[in-house]
Structures are given as C-alpha cells and as structure tokens.
Amino acid sequence: MKYAFLLLLFSMTYSYSQTDEEAIISLLEKESSTWRSGDVEAHASCWSIQPYSRIFVSMANGNSIDVPPTMMINPPEYMVGKGGTSKNSNYKMNISDNHAWVTHDEESTNTDGVTNYTYEMRILEKIDGSWKLVGQSIHPRNMD
C-alpha cells in the first residue's frame, strides 16, 4: 500500500511537470512564429510585462541593446512580420511553482535564406493558470 501511494505521488508529480514543460515549449514556439508572421495580437498574448521585465539582446559586433519590454506587446510595424522561419532546440528548463527559466537554441531563417543562430534565456511566470514570458536575453552564436 505504501509503495502504491509513492508510485501514484511520483506519477502525479511527473505528469504535472511534463504538462508545464509542454505548455512552455508551445508558448515559446508560438512567440517565435507570431513575431515572424506579424501577428502582433497573438505575439503580445505570449507576454506579461511586469515592472521588473527586462529584455537584453547581444549584437554580433559585441554591443548590446536593452530593449524596452513594451516593444514585445506593441512593436513598431517595421520590426515584425517580415516572414521566415525559426526552429528552437536544446531546451533546458527549471520550473518552480509559478516561475520558470528556460534556455534554448534558435535557428532563424529570413525570407532571403539568411540563417542566424542564437542562444536564448527566457524568464516565465504562470499568471492566471497560463505561462507568460516576462523577460529574455538573446545572444548570437556562430555555427562555423
């Protein structure tokens, strides 16, 4: 009986974590694709801007940009919707209650066929039962 209870407890814990992992990956895939497609409303729905939200982007030339978080929910037209594809891989995450951080690699190809590779760290919170991005840090990587 004791072992059956422990097995049930373990399986419930694993399935809860797995569901959160799948929900987070789905959100990150949606966030990437909606940015490229220009679906500003769907992209904004992936985010919850908080007073502590930060977005850091490293540039290939060594400079960095501290992007205003509001650009994720209300970007200028020239920044989104240019098309292309993205593929995220190598997900690693830590989920603790309603907070998570995730790292992954992204391969983005624009409509001209130029591919860029980045390392990304995403900070998420579960708000009203749904995972939302609250911050991120993006860094270029070479594939040479």
FENHU-V453245 format. One record per residue. N is the residue number from 1. PSI is psi as a letter, one per 40 degrees, with the letter a starting at -180 (NA if undefined). OMEGA is omega in whole degrees, 0 to 359 (none if undefined). Layout:
[[N & PSI & OMEGA] [N & PSI & OMEGA]]
This chain:
[[1 & d & 181] [2 & d & 181] [3 & d & 178] [4 & d & 178] [5 & d & 179] [6 & d & 178] [7 & d & 178] [8 & d & 179] [9 & d & 179] [10 & d & 182] [11 & d & 177] [12 & d & 179] [13 & d & 181] [14 & d & 182] [15 & d & 177] [16 & d & 180] [17 & d & 180] [18 & d & 179] [19 & d & 177] [20 & d & 178] [21 & d & 180] [22 & d & 180] [23 & d & 180] [24 & d & 179] [25 & d & 178] [26 & d & 179] [27 & d & 182] [28 & d & 177] [29 & d & 178] [30 & d & 182] [31 & d & 179] [32 & d & 185] [33 & d & 181] [34 & d & 176] [35 & d & 182] [36 & d & 182] [37 & e & 181] [38 & e & 178] [39 & g & 186] [40 & d & 181] [41 & d & 179] [42 & d & 178] [43 & d & 180] [44 & d & 181] [45 & e & 178] [46 & e & 188] [47 & i & 168] [48 & h & 183] [49 & h & 181] [50 & i & 179] [51 & d & 182] [52 & e & 180] [53 & h & 177] [54 & i & 176] [55 & h & 179] [56 & h & 179] [57 & h & 174] [58 & i & 180] [59 & i & 181] [60 & d & 181] [61 & e & 178] [62 & e & 177] [63 & i & 176] [64 & i & 181] [65 & h & 173] [66 & g & 187] [67 & h & 176] [68 & h & 182] [69 & d & 180] [70 & e & 177] [71 & e & 179] [72 & d & 180] [73 & e & 180] [74 & g & 184] [75 & i & 173] [76 & i & 184] [77 & d & 184] [78 & e & 184] [79 & d & 186] [80 & i & 171] [81 & f & 181] [82 & e & 179] [83 & a & 182] [84 & a & 182] [85 & i & 174] [86 & i & 177] [87 & h & 178] [88 & i & 179] [89 & i & 175] [90 & f & 179] [91 & h & 171] [92 & h & 184] [93 & i & 174] [94 & h & 180] [95 & h & 179] [96 & h & 183] [97 & b & 184] [98 & f & 181] [99 & i & 178] [100 & i & 167] [101 & i & 185] [102 & h & 169] [103 & i & 176] [104 & i & 174] [105 & i & 175] [106 & h & 174] [107 & h & 182] [108 & h & 178] [109 & h & 181] [110 & i & 185] [111 & e & 176] [112 & e & 179] [113 & e & 178] [114 & h & 183] [115 & h & 175] [116 & i & 182] [117 & h & 179] [118 & i & 165] [119 & h & 181] [120 & h & 173] [121 & h & 182] [122 & i & 178] [123 & h & 184] [124 & i & 172] [125 & i & 174] [126 & h & 184] [127 & h & 183] [128 & f & 175] [129 & e & 180] [130 & h & 178] [131 & h & 178] [132 & i & 173] [133 & h & 175] [134 & e & 178] [135 & i & 178] [136 & i & 176] [137 & h & 186] [138 & h & 184] [139 & h & 180] [140 & i & 174] [141 & i & 179] [142 & i & 178] [143 & e & 179] [144 & NA & none]]
